[in-house]
Structures are given as structure tokens and as C-alpha cells.
């Protein structure tokens, strides 16, 4: 190899700059992403790392299920994916958020609600969300699933 010291230092500097840029790219890829940027469709939810084969048990018999039962199972998958696998405690220590729909003028996403996890249940635990923001997103993004769940 026939290069001088100056050329070797230039090449080494260029390699170090490229390594620094590649490290930044790797760090960016490893940064947690907002789950709402990841889960846009039911397909995204079912492919989420938080959803197991057991969660998708109903897919093999979905043609034999009533529409609202199928929607309930899909809503559970969506909730599990958006909550990133979080399971709510049943001891009253956590707030839960859920989308709320108005049926007074058709079927319209209205607001989100919040309920402490006391002994009573104003909504199914499996369909609740960790934050108001997630509940708002789910209600708007997956309105068709909720329509099938509520109206059938």
C-alpha cells in the first residue's frame, strides 16, 4: 500500500465522520416511536409485538361470529397494541380512558371518558386506554370497529 501519512489521516478522518453519522442513524432507529405513529390500521395492531397468537384466536372462526363479537375482539387487539401490552390493575390505582360515542345523531365519536378502576365498571377493562390522547386516537382512527361493536 503506497499512501503517505497525510493521506492516511484524511481517510481516517472521513471514516470517523461516517461512523459518527451511522451512530446517529442507529440511535434514531432505536428511539421509541409514538405508538400512534405505528398503529394506523387493525392490521398494524394485529402485527404489533404486543399482540400474541392467543389474542388472535378468533380469526379462524370470524366468519361464524356475530359482527359485534368480532368487533369486540378486534377492539381488544387494538387496545392492547396501543397500550403497548399494558394490563390494567384491578385495585383502583389506575385511571382508564375510553372513547365515547354519541348515537343521538347517527354514530359520531364524541369525547373520551375516564374512570378509576373501582369495583364497578363503566367500560370493559380490555377496551380502555392509558391516556386521554390514546382514547381520542382510537375513537377517531378505529371508528368503524367501534361502530360494529356498539351498533352491531
C-alpha positions in Angstrom: 0.0 0.0 0.0 1.5 3.3 -1.1 -0.1 6.2 0.8 1.6 8.9 2.9 0.7 9.9 6.4 -1.3 12.9 5.4 -3.5 10.9 3.1 -3.9 8.2 5.8 -5.0 10.9 8.3 -7.6 12.3 5.8 -9.1 8.9 5.1 -9.2 8.2 8.8 -11.0 11.5 9.5 -13.5 10.7 6.7 -14.1 7.2 8.2 -14.6 8.7 11.7 -17.1 11.2 10.3 -19.0 8.4 8.6 -19.0 6.3 11.8 -20.4 9.2 13.7 -23.2 9.7 11.1 -24.0 5.9 11.2 -24.2 6.0 15.0 -26.7 8.8 14.8 -28.8 6.8 12.4 -28.7 3.8 14.7 -29.7 5.9 17.7 -32.6 7.3 15.7 -33.8 3.9 14.8 -33.6 2.7 18.4 -35.6 5.7 19.7 -39.1 4.8 20.9 -41.7 5.9 18.4 -45.1 7.3 19.4 -47.3 4.2 19.2 -50.0 6.3 17.4 -47.5 6.7 14.5 -47.1 3.0 14.3 -50.6 1.6 14.8 -52.7 3.1 12.0 -54.9 0.1 11.0 -56.2 -3.1 12.5 -53.5 -4.9 10.5 -50.8 -2.8 12.2 -52.4 -3.6 15.6 -52.6 -7.4 14.9 -48.9 -7.4 13.8 -47.8 -5.5 16.9 -45.2 -7.1 19.1 -47.6 -6.7 22.0 -50.3 -8.9 20.4 -49.9 -12.7 20.6 -51.4 -15.6 18.7 -53.7 -16.2 21.6 -55.1 -12.7 21.3 -56.0 -13.5 17.7 -57.8 -16.8 18.5 -61.0 -15.5 16.9 -59.5 -15.0 13.4 -60.0 -18.7 12.4 -63.8 -18.5 13.2 -64.6 -14.9 12.5 -67.0 -15.9 9.7 -69.1 -17.6 12.3 -69.1 -14.8 14.8 -71.8 -12.1 15.2 -70.5 -8.7 13.9 -70.4 -7.1 17.4 -68.5 -10.1 18.9 -65.9 -9.9 16.1 -65.6 -6.1 16.7 -65.1 -6.6 20.4 -62.2 -9.0 19.8 -60.7 -6.5 17.2 -61.1 -3.6 19.7 -59.3 -5.7 22.3 -56.4 -6.2 19.9 -56.3 -2.5 19.0 -56.4 -1.6 22.7 -53.6 -4.0 23.6 -51.4 -2.7 20.8 -52.0 1.0 21.5 -51.4 0.4 25.3 -48.2 -1.4 24.3 -49.2 -4.5 26.2 -50.1 -2.8 29.5 -52.6 -4.7 31.6 -54.7 -2.6 34.0 -54.6 -3.5 37.7 -57.9 -4.2 39.3 -57.2 -2.4 42.6 -58.5 1.1 41.8 -55.0 2.6 41.4 -55.2 3.4 37.7 -57.3 5.7 35.7 -58.6 4.3 32.4 -59.7 6.2 29.4 -62.2 5.2 26.7 -63.7 6.6 23.6 -67.3 7.7 24.0 -69.7 7.8 21.0 -73.0 9.6 20.6 -75.9 7.9 19.0 -78.2 10.9 19.1 -77.4 12.0 15.5 -76.3 8.7 14.0 -73.0 7.3 15.2 -70.4 10.0 16.0 -67.2 10.0 18.0 -67.9 12.4 20.8 -65.4 12.6 23.7 -63.3 10.4 25.9 -64.2 9.4 29.4 -62.1 8.5 32.3 -62.9 6.0 35.1 -61.0 4.8 38.1 -60.7 1.0 38.2 -63.1 0.6 41.1 -65.3 -2.4 41.6 -67.9 -1.0 39.2 -67.1 -0.9 35.5 -68.3 1.8 33.2 -66.4 0.2 30.3 -64.6 -3.0 29.7 -61.1 -3.0 31.1 -59.8 -4.6 27.9 -61.1 -1.7 25.8 -59.6 1.1 28.0 -56.5 3.2 27.3 -53.7 4.6 29.4 -54.3 8.2 28.3 -56.9 10.5 27.0 -54.8 11.0 23.9 -54.8 7.3 23.1 -58.6 7.1 23.7 -59.2 10.0 21.4 -57.0 8.5 18.8 -58.6 5.1 19.0 -62.1 6.5 18.8 -61.3 8.5 15.7 -58.9 6.1 13.9 -60.9 3.0 14.5 -64.4 4.4 14.5 -65.7 1.6 12.2 -64.6 -1.1 14.6 -66.4 0.7 17.5 -69.5 1.2 15.3 -69.7 -2.5 14.7 -69.1 -3.1 18.4 -71.8 -0.8 19.6 -74.4 -1.0 16.8 -73.6 -4.4 15.5 
